[in-house]
Amino acid sequence: MVKKVAILTAGGFAPCLSSAIGGLIERYTELAPEVEIIAYRHGYQGLLQGDYLEVTDAVRAKAGLLHKFGGSPVGNSRVKLTNLQNLVKRGLVEPGADPLKVAADRLVADGVDVLHTIGGDDTNTTAADLAAFLANNDYPLTVVGLPKTIDNDVIPIKQSLGAWTAAEQGAIFAQNVIAEHNSGSRMLIIHEVMGRHCGWLTAATAAEYVKWLDAQEWLPEIGLSREAWDVHAVYVPEAEIDMAAEADRLHKIMDEVGNVTIFLSEGAGLDAIVAEMEAAGETIPRDPFGHVKLDKVNPGKWFADRFADRLDAEKVMVQKSGYFARSAAANDADLALIKKCTDLAVDCALRGESGVIGEDEENGDKLSAIAFDRIAGGKAFDITQEWFVDMLHATGQGDPKPATAH
């Protein structure tokens, strides 16, 4: 019998965290109001430290407010429970400790029967490590995860919570950024979008922006032209980028239109950037999960530096929509998906079924609790999809070619 439930959010933000917490609280209040709920602050960091907030009756009564906000009210952090060196350095565990055991013992000490993790592939693979430890050591705990990532790159989940909203918000961001195209002559604008290994968000953001373009009325006689506001290139990690050919193509657009706008996935060309830094003897900054810190590498600037001279750009602007998009409140489409997922998450928890809730692409898109050992990150964006190919044709890029490595 479930008596106490814990919730945590972890990893980077996405436009679903606050709403998912609200949805879980609402569902428990509906089905099992007697169940006690706590929320660990700052994800696994709070779990290791025993730092949590109690979900009081006052919170239950107004849990619906959480659907209106972005971010996470209980806080996030990037903590990998199997990276002992990093955890010791941060003072989260003692030297020689087993972090998985520390976390498991804390859950037992706090009387937790069910742990809900809301996060991306790193969060849920960490949850998988924890779930496996608990099972192998006879800890009586159910772990139910929810898939959060704006990259939409969790295997085998069809649609991650918050990704639709992030694409929509990135397009809104682009509307203002691309309005800058006449702030100088021969302007090069690079809109850098989050997406380490997967180009879905960049492609979806560009598609949402194009929808906005299609809905506008233009007045080219006074300089308000669709061509100047358009997307002229979309670069994703999964597709090859022929820099020389693209420079020639974009130079012609610059000559004809007067400006060039590129939608760039931050993971596009990352291998080349890292190789160049390593060849120069530079240290590659990485996070606790071993990922390259993209904000330190700065892919947008790298591309801007390489295109500016080739396009004879007189002004260059690199803008990043990631933090704007990932901290937004969920849109209607995501709210509906969050509702379905949180409802099932609670149903599974109450019957003791562990897993990550999502539409299983390997099982007819069935919404279910997917076993943790089937969850992985790095799902590639399918660049052969008709809507993406059509969009590239519209930019003049032609058919996308798969990258040899990304």
Protein Blocks (a to p, Z undefined) as FASTA:
>chain_A
ZZbdcdddehjdddklmmmmmmmmmmmmmmmmmbccdddehijmlmmnopacdddfklmm
mmmmmmmpgcjfkbpadddfklmklmmmnopacehiafklmmmmmmmmnopabdcddddf
klmmmmmmmmmmmmmnopacddddddddfklpaccbfbaghklmmmmmmmmmmmmmmmmm
mmpghiacddddehfkbcklmmmmmmmmmmmmmmpccdfknopafklmmcfbdcdfkbcc
dfklmmmmmmmmmmmnopacddddfkgoklmmmmmmmmnopacdddfkopacfklnomml
mmmmmmmmmnopabdcdddfklmmmmpccdfklmmmmmmmmmmmmmmmmnopacdddddf
knoopacdddfklgcehiacdfkbfklmmmmmmnonopadddfbZZ
